[in-house]
Amino acid sequence: MSHLIAPSLLAADFGNLARDVQMVEGSEADWHHIDVMDGMFVPNISYGMPVIAAIGQHAEKPLDVHLMIEAPDRYIGHFAALGAHTLTVHAEACVHLHRTLGAIREAGMRPGVALNPHTPISTIEEVLGDVDLVCLMSVNPGFGGQKFIEATFNKVERLAALRQSAGAQFLIEVDGGVGQKNAGQLVAAGADVLVAGSSVFKAPDPVTAVSNLKHLRQEVA
């Protein structure tokens, strides 16, 4: 399977959100990545359900919703109603992670689990058979445009090895500081989904930036 590109709408121009969603639709991107932040689990607030509903009016590609919020169980039904394709929760935010993942699947979405940079992979070993996606944060979550944490390469390799040894099928997603300079190395390490925000939406030509990430082309100076 070719790796997937999921532009992060957190880096989009919120004053022209429909335009930027349509740009993603017309590009080689595979998913829309939507970061929901509550100002509690992470020190920032992004957007909520009315904005996601508006995005859904212009999006046909799957919505990859990443909840950076406390007690995400409260809103599983709401995100299902909004048309989320994948719903990812943080292991650090879930007291009963297995139950939460099961509820996401029962609501008709693909369950994902995210890990902050400091959280070891061993934290989620017992639920790897219950997830469709594992999101490795390659920055400390809460803000876009941060510098990529180099230790992520090794973490992706270890997770990919664990996936193989367990005979699991989940996708490995990397979120934070992803661009053309590290995309190839991440895919080589085992990443299946690359979340790219600033490197897409702040590029002179976002459609070309997506294409370069999809085909692992290096930027030409």
N, C-alpha and C positions, 0 to 999 in steps of 0.2 A: 504493500500500500504506500502510495506517495504521501509525504507528510502534508498536514493541513495547516492553513494560515487563518488565524482568527484575529483580525484587527480589533484592538480595544477601543471602544467608543468613548472611553474616559478621556482620550486624547483628541476627540473630535471637537469641532467648533459648535458649541451648544446653541449659538445663534443661528446656525445653519445646519441643524442636526439632520433634517430630512435630506438635504443635499449630500451630506457625508455618508448617510446610510445608503443612499442610491449609488454613491461612488463605490462603496463596498460591493453592492449588488452587481455592478457592472465590471468589477475587477475579477481576478482569478482567486480571490479569497473564498474560503469555504464556509466560515461561520462568522457571525457577529459576536464579539466577546463583550459582555456587559457586566461591569463591576458595581455591585451594590454595597455601599458603605454606610454605617450607622453612626459614626462618630464615637462609638463606644469600643467595639472590637478593634477598630483602627482609628487613628486620630484625624479622621476626615469624614465628610458627608458627601456622597456623590449625587445619586438620583434615586427616585422611588418608582412606584408602580405606574403612576400616570405617564411618566416619561417613557417607561418601557412599553406601555400600551401604544404610545405615539410611534415609537421605533417599529413596533410590530405592524403598524399600518403601512410601512414602506418596505418592510423586509420580507423576502421570501426564503432567504438562506436561513439555516438554523440559528436560533438564539442560544448562545453558550453563556449561561448566567452564573456568575461567581458571587456568592454571598459572603461578604466580609462583615458579618453581623453576629451579634450575640443571639442565642436562642433561636436559631433559624427555623426550628420546627413550627413556629407560630405562623409562618408564611408559605409553607410548602404548597397548600392548595391555591393560594393567590398566584404564585408563579406558574403553576400548571395552567390556570385559567388564562394567563397572559400569553401562553404558547411557548414557554421555555422548552427547549429540546433537551438540553443538559442542565442540571442544577447541581452546582458544586458547593459544598459546605466545608468549613474548616474543621479539621480534627480537634483543634484547640478550643473550638467554640461549642463542641457537642459533648454533653455528659453521657448520652447513650447513643454513640455513633452508629452502631449496628441498626438500632431502631429507626434512626433518622434516615439512613440510606434506604431501608426497606420502605419507609413511608414515601420517599421520593419516587421509587420505582412503582409503587402501588398507585401513585398519582399520575402515572403515565409518562414520566420523564426518565432520562438516563441519569443515574446517580454518580456524582463525582465527589472526591475528597481532596482538599488542598492542605498543603503543609507549608508553614512558614520556614524561612531559611534555617532557623535554629532547631527545628523539630526533626528528630531522627525518623528514618523510614520505618524502623521497628515499631513505631507508634501505631501503624495501620496494618501490620502484617496479618492480623486476625480478620480483617475485613476485605482483603484484596480480592476475594472471590465474590464480593457483593457490590463491586464498583465497576463502572464502565470507563472511568477516567480518574487519573491521579494527577493533580496539578501541583507542580513544584514551584514555589515562589522563588524567583531568583533576585528579588529585592525585598526589603522589608515592606509589607503591604500598607497601602494608605494613600500613596501619591504616585503619579506618573512621572516619567522622565528621570528615574533614578539610575545609578550606575549598576550594571550587572555584577552579581557576586560570582567570582570565578569558581568557587567551590561547587557550584551547581553542576558543572560538567561531570565531576566524580559522582555526585548524588544521582544524576540521571543514569550513569553507567551501572551503579549499584542497584537502582530500582529496576532497570531493564534486565539485569541478571536474575534478580529475584522473581520477576515476572516469568522469565523462561523456566526457572527451576520449579516454580509453582504451577506451570502450565496454564497461567491466567491469560486473559485476553484484553485487559484494560488498556486504554490509550495513556501515554505519558505526555502531559502538557507542561510547557514551561512558560512562565508569566513574569515579565519584568526585565527591562533593559535588553530586549531581544532586537537584533538588527542584522544587517547583512554581514557584519564582521564576525558574528558568533553563530549565525544560523546553521552553517554547514557543520560546525563542530558539534552543535547540539543534536542535529539529526544523526550524525555519525555515532554519537554516544547512546542513541536510542530514543530520542524525542520524536513523538508522532504529531504533536500539535504545537505550533509556535504562536504565542500571543504577542502581537506587536502593536504598540500604541504610538508613541512619538516618532518612531522610525518610519511609520506609514503616514500619519496625518500631518506631521511637520515637514515631510519631504516636499521638494519642489513639484514632484509629480507622484502623488500617492498611488495611482494605478500602476505605474512602473515600479514603485517601491514594493508593492505587493507581488508583482510578477518576479522581481529579483529574489524575493524571499521564497517564493514558490519553487523557483528553478535554481536556487542557491547560487545566484550570480553575485559576484563582488561588485561593490560600487566602483565606478570609474571616476577617478579624480579629475 
